[in-house]
């Protein structure tokens, strides 16, 4: 490798790290959505491979040709497609993720997913592939899923030390939601609410019970996999106290070990040998910290709720049948209504950080039947959805209808894994 290690740029300052979040403040109230699905070969029901005549790489080539998408490359390998502000990318085990430009209305997200699916459907049929709305591959385990040829994923696979990190990377699929914030105070209020809600929402969308052809005994094996991926960069970012600010999040990131940096088109492995704070203060083997290093480091941090130039809410199993749109609807109803946020805080603030944290482990197995202070959380889950439902109803956009599928399930005391 022939790239220069000597760098002479100005020292990275703490305020530059903060600016990454301060500059995220905006007046919009849009919803972003990332929607991962597992590509299954219809005949064998195994996960489709990346390579080969009917592999996922060739499928992406066909989609690009038919619908005029641009390639996203890693070295010479196609790892995704891009058109304007939408992307179709591949996760480590070839999970196919739609990442949509944020929209004001849920119906716009739904319409865009349906447009892309309409393009992909005949191509998927030609390739004999079906996109599965499950939180974990029900047939193929990671030992039989080859890691995507993307340098970042191989470095992550070598570093992540949890006993189920390979399961998380290669077998799981989820839905993530992005929420705007208008100020630091607004960001922290939403960040706190999202963290308090997280185990309850994970429970109501639990949809990964069958793995490797057997019943695991967990309603969300995907949630269990994340609990056993890397405690230094997964779970909760900070203890989301009332008085926290951007600095608390930045300080947490500064103390997190680094995985790698990029230089001149190459990756330089750090493999957890130093934190970002140490890298900023002392450098490493001639390299000095840059703002691009900080952005990459922040993107390699995987808490339940992640702060970016928006709030990214992450831990939901992939679901389908209309349930997928109830997830952004839930957050839109709560996060963009001050009264709804107050109701959620009033409902959940009685529980300590330790209680909420412990609940994460119980919902992986029991979903809405997990207990908090000796009572099943199903009643709290229903109340959260009702708060969002009546909030959306006051907006007169008919978007409360997107919550009806999850409301019907909860009325029956069920989650997707039960049906």
Buried (B, 14 or more C-beta within 10 A) or exposed (E): EEEEEEEEEEEBEEEBBBEBBEEBBEEEBBBBBBBBBBBBBEEEBEBBBBBEEBBBBBBBBBBBEEBEBEEBEBEEBBBBBBBEEBBBBBBBBBBBBBBBBBBEBBBBBBEBBEEBBEBBEEBBEEBEBBBBBBBBBBBBBBEEBBBBBBBBBBBBBEBBEBEBBBBBBBBBBBBBBBBBBBEBEBBBBBBBBBBBBBBBBBBBBBBBBBBBEEEBEBBBBBBBBBBBBBEBBBBBBBBBEEEBBBEBBBEBBBEBBBBBBBBEEEBBBBEBEBBBBBBBEEBBEEBBBBBEBBEBBBEBBBBBBBBEBBBBBBBBBBBBEBBBBBBBBBBBBBBBBEEBBEBBBEBBEEBEBEEBBBBBBBBBBBBBBBEBEEEBBBEBBBBBBBBBBBBBBEBEBEBBBBBBBBBEBBEEBBBBBBE
